[in-house]
């Protein structure tokens, strides 16, 4: 989560204001010292303006998560085009 927050240029204070979660608690979450609820994940994701899925993906450990991470880095204006490309690939595979 810390890497995402920093990548987005957001301080703990800014995330605190967007989520209502204290900086101290956010810090313990980032360090892996706190267990969190689904509600907390949703609040943090909203504060970071990301899908909750992005907070639960571990690109270094899982190929699908690595793909999701690459999509996250794309400009949102390209999502529709990417979807059409993927749908085309799937349609081609269905024909084979």
N, C-alpha and C positions, 0 to 999 in steps of 0.2 A: 504494500500500500504506500509506503514511504516513497518508493521509486516513482510510482504513478503521480503522487502529489507533487513531488519535486519536478518531474517532467512537465507537469501542467503549470509550473511556476507558482504554486500555491504554498503559502506558509501554514503552519499549524494554527496560527491565529485566524487566518482567513477561513480555514476549514472549520474551525470552532464556530465562527459566526454563521457559516452556512448550514451547519448540522445541529448546533446546540449541544454538542458533545465537548466537554472541556479539553483544553490542550493536553493536560496531564493524562487524561484517559486515552486520547488519541495517540499520544506518545507510547503509552504502555501497549496499545493495540499494535502499533507499528513495530515495536520491539518483540512482539509475540508473547508478552507476559500477561495478557488479558484474554479471557474467553469472551466472545461476543455473540449477541443474538442476531437472528435474521433481521429484526427491526434496525439494529445498529448498522448492519451491512447495507440495508436499504438507505438509511440516512447518509452514510458516508458516500455511497455511490451517487446519490442525488447531489450531495455537496460537491463531488468531483465532476458532476455532469457526465457520468459513465453508467453503463449497464452494470447491475450487480454481478453479472457473469464475469466482467473484467476483474473484479476483486477476488474472484474465486479461481481464476486461471493461473496455472503455474507453468509458463512456457518452457522453462528449462527441464521440466519433467515429463511433458506430454506433448505429442505432435499436434493434436487438435488445439490445445491451449496455445501453442506457438503460432498456429494459423490465426486464431482469434486475436492474439496480441498484434500480429501484423495488420489485421483489419482495423484494430483500434487505432493504429498509427496513421491510417489513411485519412485523407480529407473526407468528411461525411458526404460531400458532393459526389463522390465516386462510388458510393454504396450501391446505387441503383444499377450502375454499369457492371459492377462486380457480380451482383445477383444474376443479371442476364447471362454473363459469361458462365457462371456456375450452373445455371439452369441448362444452358446449351451443352455443357460437358456431360451433365447427367442424362440429357436426352440422347446424346450420342452413345453413351454407355448402355442405355436401355435398348438401343437398336442392335448392338453387337451381341 
